[in-house]
Each structure stands twice: as structure tokens, then as C-alpha cells.
Amino acid sequence: MANALFKGDLAEVSFGKETGLRCDGATWTLTSTSGSTSVITVGSSAYWHTGSSTVVEMPDNALVGCVLRIEGGTNFSADNFATTRRSYYITANDTSLGTITVQPALATSASQAAGGSDNLVIDSFRTPTFEAGMSDATNSQKVKSDQFIGLLESFALPEPQIDVRKQHVVGLGRDVNVITSGRETLDGGSISLNAHTLRWMKYALGGHTAKSQGELATKTGSSNTVSAKPFNIVDAVSAATYKAEKVSNGNDVDIASVATSGTVFSGLDSLSGIATGDNVLIGAKSTSTSSDDTVLVTDSKNIFVSTNASGGVLKVVSGGEIKYASYGAISSHTIQTIADIDSGAATAALAADKTIFLLPPLAAACSVGDIRLNVGATLRALFSVGDYVQIIDSETHNIPGQDDVAPSVFKHEVRRIIATDGDFIYVEEPFMFSHAVNKCGIDRIVYSSNDARGSPNINATTKELQNGVEHTFFGHTTLPSFMIEQSYRNSDETPGGEQLLRMYSGCKVSEASLSANTEGELKLEASYQATRHYTDTNNMFSPHRMFENTANTTANRKVSGIATSGEKPYLFQDISISVFGRPVLRATEFNISVSNSTEARWYIRGYEGTTQSTDQVQRGATQMPLDITEAKREYSFTFKALVEDDRFWDELRQRKHHKNTNDITFTLTKPGSATTRESATITVEDYTIMKSDHQLPDDKGPIIADVELVVRHMKITENNPYFIM
């Protein structure tokens, strides 16, 4: 029957980030050990627990193949990774029982982990981000794979191929006598899409920073009221003088908080030109300046929930946008040693009668690879699951290059919050950079259906990008991993009577390219590998249906990466190209590509579990690659252009190497009538020409130069309405 078939029009595919898990001391127990296998029970106080006596928020066997380590040396000193270098791979996990099975066995006998130490850590690679609120009921398990892959023209999964070994045995005839199944390869994944964002270049290059306008206060229709309490603003201090400044034009007014909720500010309605829906920055009022210091009217502790006396970050309104500056110290009314992060921010902050908002500090430093931030219990209570946390950092990360002074980017990062617990907020995707307490500040940011509270937004009529997020992609040491959720069904019902749902984890991009010609859209293609596949064998999953239960509201579309009015791709007629220091007016096509030389790795590992047909992952994933390693990265750039002069030939014959000069740039802008729209700039640095064919055309038409260059670096900046990529 036709309606019993799995069909392409009912296929769904989405992707998600991979995020490690932790169980701090006293939240887990080593239940038993038998042979080379140990069973660990996750306690109900773990942050990825539903709160019941047993259930954890991770689907059955979704952790199979992940690597587990013990950090700490109290009851589990014999397994402490720091001193013993012992690590374990997970061969099973049970959602209902809250158990994790590992091999080899722990060296420690069955014991309760000690509070304050003996922490259990599961690496991010291969670990899908858990979904808060998931249950163990049928059709209710899920992971946070809610991201829109793109405007796909074609998509291929890294379908497994089994290495079947054939043996001919002497004396048993000419036929194959023994067949054994060996390792599984998971190559062949590919993506081809019309680029409405360049998010996949993050996964091809590895490096990524992000900076938004931060949270703002939005005027409501009620008198002197904003829609939500501004982050880090103290409730109702009668002696405090606050300042409100309209972001769009810099109009300002002195105000005072008059409600314990922190949403009513006396005098706000007196702000010149204020209207319902306008965004304002609320903070302290600067009164006088001296050198690189600025003085506040009210003591900072009476304005802000948390500040750091040893340095941090502030934000101000300048030129109709939010800008950030660093400061070296703060003492009651005086903010000292203010310096630019964004150009012009310090000048604005040092002016009298300005609004100064101090970003709260971290309670402890953040390290590379951390999946949580220690913000202290007071600030932690101001965050909710589904909010985003932004780190604005005054320190920079150097990008390798040939420059006399290495190019750098500020270490700004944005992450979605997936859990809160104690002093910590837990985030989706590990942090790429370290962050010192006195060098950064944090901000809470949220999505709204419009531009309220500083939410990024695209105006439906003019296509104006409001409160845009600035992303920078660059070559980095490691590549971020991701997971793919794919499902087939045979009816429009969700989840449907029959369903095949698979997840591919530990994926990394091996190659990617951007190309355009004079026929239409900017194309993005990528190939990727995976290290594990997972099958929902018991109809336990609730699949993501992108426009049914995932990106099903205006705000949720932004969350998933397919904002309303932002789904159109970049078009060829809105791309400008500059090569060799001059614009190329008659280019007909170009292609920029990056290859990461990735290689899947298999290792000799034992498996003692009992294999069943209902296993979501067969044989504990021991037959699948355990990781993917990156090797040398190579870029290439080719383009074709109608020849106007001899510049392309001169570049070749003179063997010019453009080192830190005449960068190749591609400027992309989305259509629209507004000045500020979605846009991107692709920069190719340190390059030399390899060939420049000027062949005689058979059709006697114009000469077309076919040019190929070897390049050393590529960097991409994009302004779009998405906090994460």
C-alpha cells in the first residue's frame, strides 16, 4: 500500500550540538562490578535528572560509546584520571533506572562518591545534548537536536558500511568458508544547500566568536514600566539614581526604581520620544570624568547585583547601538582605567551624564572545554533554562598568521542554558576559550517574537536586522562535533504509526566549500563523517518535526536558526568581490574550499555485554570508530572572470605573494531596503596565484581567465539574528 511506505516528503532531519555531562560528588554511586564491567547509578540530585528516584534525562543507550572519567581523589583515588590516567567507555545506559555501564571496570570497589570531590565527567564528543523535561515514557524520549540544517538541495547520511572479512580455509574447497563482520565505517555524509546563513563554516573552520547587543529593557504600555527586570539591576533602592537611555537615538532621562519587581522606574515616561516597544539601556548615571576614570552618581553596589572590584566589562549606548568597554578596577562611585573593546566605547563611557551598565562577573574562572559557568547562587537564580548567556571578554585570541602583530579576535562567546544548579549554569556546547574573572562580564540574553529585550529580529518589510549578532569564524586547532537526528515516517501523524529514527553522533566536517555563479544563490557544500549511529528500536523517541513541534513559533524559529523573514539565501547579485587589491566586476563564478584531512580512528577494545536485536547501538559501539582526528588544513580558491586587462596574467608571471596585503574579500548582503541587513564578509589572507589560464575561446567570444590560488588563511564575519551557530 502506498500509505505504508516511508517517503521523502515525510522525512525529517535536524542537528544538535554535543555537550558533556557531570555528576558532582555525592550525586552518584558505584553500584556493582562484575568482571570487566562496572555499573554506576546517577542520583536524583544530578542536574540532568528529572527529580524522580531513578529517571535521568538521557534516552536509553544514547551514551553508548562515550568516554567517562573520574576527577577527584577521595573515595575514588584509584580511578582519579589526574593521577592514574584511567578512562572508561560507556557500553549501556538505562533511562528509567538511571544507570550507566562502563568498561573496563573501575579500580575502586562499590562505593558512594564523596561530596565535594569524586566527580564523574562524560566527554562532550559523541554525547548528545540532553533535553530538560524529557521523560522515560513511550514516544517521549528526546535530545536537543533542534537546529535547522539549512535550505537543503540534497543531503546524504554517513550510512554504515561493514567490513565483512572473507576467509578461504585450506582443505575446504574453493568457496568462502568463514565470513566475519569487522569494523563499521561511517563516511559519505554530505550537505548541499542554498546558504541562508554561513553557520556550517563554523564546523569546517573550528573557531567561532559571537557578540550580541546584550539584554535591554523594553517599554510596555503601562506607566513607567518595562517588560522584565533588567539583568543585574538591584530592586527598588530608594536612594539610587538610575539612568535610562534610548538605544536608537541616545535620548536619556534620570529615573528611580519604585517596585520590588524591578520593572517600574519612575520618570521613564519622561524620556524624549519613548513609545511602547522601545528598547532602553538602564544602569548607573555617570556624573564626572577624570583621565580614564568615570564617576557614578550612586554607589555601584546600590545599582548592580554583582560587580567585580578587580576589573570587568561595561556597556554603553553609542551611535545608536550597544558598545562594550573594559575597566581595570571599581571603588564605590569610581570606575577606573576604562578602555575600548568596541571602538568608541571608552569615549562614550567617559562622558558625563551617560548610562553605564556593569556586566556581572563570573564567580570563578572558566577553562577551555568547560560545560558550565560558576556565577554564584544569586546570579544563577536570574537565569532560566532556555535563556542564553553571553560572555564579553576584554582579552583576545591570536589567529596564526604572517603578520608582524598576529591578528586577533576578542574571546566573546554565547551559549544556550540547558540547566541550572547550585552556583552553576550548564550550557549547550563546551566553551572554546578560557575566561578570567577580572577580564570578562556576563549577560543574559533571550529571544522574543520581535526585537523586545534586545532580541535579534528581522523587519518583515524592510528586512532591517535589529539587534544583530556578530559572528566570526576562523581556523582553529580543533573542530566542533555535532549530531544528526533523522527520521522517516509513513503518515502525517507525529510520531506516526511506523517510524525509523536514527541518530549519528560524533560528526565532524571533513571538507566544505562556498561557491556562486551568475545563476542564483550562494551554495554551501560540506562532507562529514560520523563515529556512531543509534536507532530508536522501542518507539521511545519523540522526533523533532521542524515546523510542527520545534521551530513552530516566531521565537522558536530564531532558536532553531530559521528566523522569519531570514530564510532567503544570499544571492549572486548581492555579492561583491575584491581580488589583488581591486574589485572584480566581471567574475562569473567562484569557489572557496577548506579541507581538514580528517580521519576516523578505530581501537582495540573488548566488549562483555550481551548483544540483542533491540540494542540501540550494537556491541557497545566497539566496532565503530571512537574518534575523528584532524590533520593539516588546506584552503583553495578558484574563480573565472571575463578579461579586461592583463592583471591576472601579471600576477602569475611575476609570482606575486600577497602577504598581509590586498586581502581577497567577498561582501555578501541580503536583499532589503534597510541599511542594516543580514550580511557577511569572507576574507582570504596570505595567498599566491598558482595558475591563470587565458585560453583561446573556440566560439570566438570574450577571453575568460580561469584563476586558481593557494591561500593560507580564511576568516568569515556574519551579522545575523542567531545567538548560536
C-alpha positions, 0 to 999 in steps of 0.5 A, a space after each residue: 500500500 502506498 500509505 505504508 511506505 516511508 517517503 521523502 516528503 515525510 522525512 525529517 532531519 535536524 542537528 544538535 550540538 554535543 555537550 558533556 555531562 557531570 555528576 558532582 560528588 555525592 550525586 552518584 554511586 558505584 553500584 556493582 562490578 562484575 568482571 570487566 564491567 562496572 555499573 554506576 547509578 546517577 542520583 536524583 540530585 544530578 542536574 540532568 535528572 528529572 527529580 524522580 528516584 531513578 529517571 535521568 534525562 538521557 534516552 536509553 543507550 544514547 551514551 553508548 560509546 562515550 568516554 567517562 572519567 573520574 576527577 577527584 581523589 577521595 573515595 575514588 583515588 584509584 580511578 582519579 584520571 589526574 593521577 592514574 590516567 584511567 578512562 572508561 567507555 560507556 557500553 549501556 545506559 538505562 533511562 528509567 533506572 538511571 544507570 550507566 555501564 562502563 568498561 573496563 571496570 573501575 579500580 575502586 570497589 562499590 562505593 558512594 562518591 564523596 561530596 565535594 570531590 569524586 566527580 564523574 565527567 562524560 566527554 562532550 564528543 559523541 554525547 548528545 545534548 540532553 533535553 530538560 523535561 524529557 521523560 522515560 515514557 513511550 514516544 517521549 524520549 528526546 535530545 536537543 537536536 533542534 537546529 535547522 540544517 539549512 535550505 537543503 538541495 540534497 543531503 546524504 547520511 554517513 550510512 554504515 558500511 561493514 567490513 565483512 572479512 572473507 576467509 578461504 580455509 585450506 582443505 575446504 574447497 574453493 568457496 568462502 568458508 568463514 565470513 566475519 563482520 569487522 569494523 563499521 565505517 561511517 563516511 559519505 555524509 554530505 550537505 548541499 544547500 542554498 546558504 541562508 546563513 554561513 553557520 556550517 563554516 563554523 564546523 569546517 573552520 573550528 573557531 567561532 566568536 559571537 557578540 550580541 547587543 546584550 539584554 535591554 529593557 523594553 517599554 510596555 504600555 503601562 506607566 513607567 514600566 518595562 517588560 522584565 527586570 533588567 539583568 543585574 539591576 538591584 530592586 527598588 533602592 530608594 536612594 539610587 539614581 538610575 539612568 535610562 537611555 534610548 538605544 536608537 537615538 541616545 535620548 536619556 532621562 534620570 529615573 528611580 526604581 519604585 517596585 520590588 519587581 524591578 520593572 517600574 522606574 519612575 520618570 521613564 515616561 519622561 524620556 524624549 520620544 519613548 513609545 511602547 516597544 522601545 528598547 532602553 539601556 538602564 544602569 548607573 548615571 555617570 556624573 564626572 570624568 577624570 583621565 580614564 576614570 568615570 564617576 557614578 552618581 550612586 554607589 555601584 553596589 546600590 545599582 548592580 547585583 554583582 560587580 567585580 572590584 578587580 576589573 570587568 566589562 561595561 556597556 554603553 549606548 553609542 551611535 545608536 547601538 550597544 558598545 562594550 568597554 573594559 575597566 581595570 578596577 571599581 571603588 564605590 562611585 569610581 570606575 577606573 582605567 576604562 578602555 575600548 573593546 568596541 571602538 568608541 566605547 571608552 569615549 562614550 563611557 567617559 562622558 558625563 551624564 551617560 548610562 553605564 551598565 556593569 556586566 556581572 562577573 563570573 564567580 570563578 574562572 572558566 577553562 577551555 572545554 568547560 560545560 558550565 559557568 560558576 556565577 554564584 547562587 544569586 546570579 544563577 537564580 536570574 537565569 532560566 533554562 532556555 535563556 542564553 548567556 553571553 560572555 564579553 571578554 576584554 582579552 583576545 585570541 591570536 589567529 596564526 598568521 604572517 603578520 608582524 602583530 598576529 591578528 586577533 579576535 576578542 574571546 566573546 562567546 554565547 551559549 544556550 542554558 540547558 540547566 541550572 544548579 547550585 552556583 552553576 549554569 550548564 550550557 549547550 556546547 563546551 566553551 572554546 576559550 578560557 575566561 578570567 574573572 577580572 577580564 570578562 562580564 556576563 549577560 543574559 540574553 533571550 529571544 522574543 517574537 520581535 526585537 523586545 529585550 534586545 532580541 535579534 529580529 528581522 523587519 518583515 518589510 524592510 528586512 532591517 536586522 535589529 539587534 544583530 549578532 556578530 559572528 566570526 569564524 576562523 581556523 582553529 586547532 580543533 573542530 566542533 562535533 555535532 549530531 544528526 537526528 533523522 527520521 522517516 515516517 509513513 503518515 502525517 501523524 507525529 510520531 506516526 504509526 511506523 517510524 525509523 529514527 536514527 541518530 549519528 553522533 560524533 560528526 565532524 566536517 571533513 571538507 566544505 566549500 562556498 561557491 556562486 555563479 551568475 545563476 542564483 544563490 550562494 551554495 554551501 557544500 560540506 562532507 562529514 563523517 560520523 563515529 556512531 549511529 543509534 536507532 530508536 528500536 522501542 518507539 521511545 523517541 519523540 522526533 523533532 518535526 521542524 515546523 510542527 513541534 520545534 521551530 513552530 513559533 516566531 521565537 522558536 524559529 530564531 532558536 532553531 536558526 530559521 528566523 522569519 523573514 531570514 530564510 532567503 539565501 544570499 544571492 549572486 547579485 548581492 555579492 561583491 568581490 575584491 581580488 589583488 587589491 581591486 574589485 572584480 566586476 566581471 567574475 562569473 563564478 567562484 569557489 572557496 574550499 577548506 579541507 581538514 584531512 580528517 580521519 576516523 580512528 578505530 581501537 582495540 577494545 573488548 566488549 562483555 555485554 550481551 548483544 540483542 536485536 533491540 540494542 540501540 547501538 550494537 556491541 557497545 559501539 566497539 566496532 565503530 570508530 571512537 574518534 575523528 582526528 584532524 590533520 593539516 588544513 588546506 584552503 583553495 580558491 578558484 574563480 573565472 572572470 571575463 578579461 579586461 586587462 592583463 592583471 591576472 596574467 601579471 600576477 602569475 608571471 611575476 609570482 606575486 605573494 600577497 602577504 598581509 596585503 590586498 586581502 581577497 574579500 567577498 561582501 555578501 548582503 541580503 536583499 532589503 531596503 534597510 541599511 542594516 541587513 543580514 550580511 557577511 564578509 569572507 576574507 582570504 589572507 596570505 595567498 599566491 596565484 598558482 595558475 591563470 589560464 587565458 585560453 583561446 575561446 573556440 566560439 570566438 567570444 570574450 577571453 575568460 581567465 580561469 584563476 586558481 590560488 593557494 591561500 593560507 588563511 580564511 576568516 568569515 564575519 556574519 551579522 545575523 539574528 542567531 545567538 548560536 551557530 
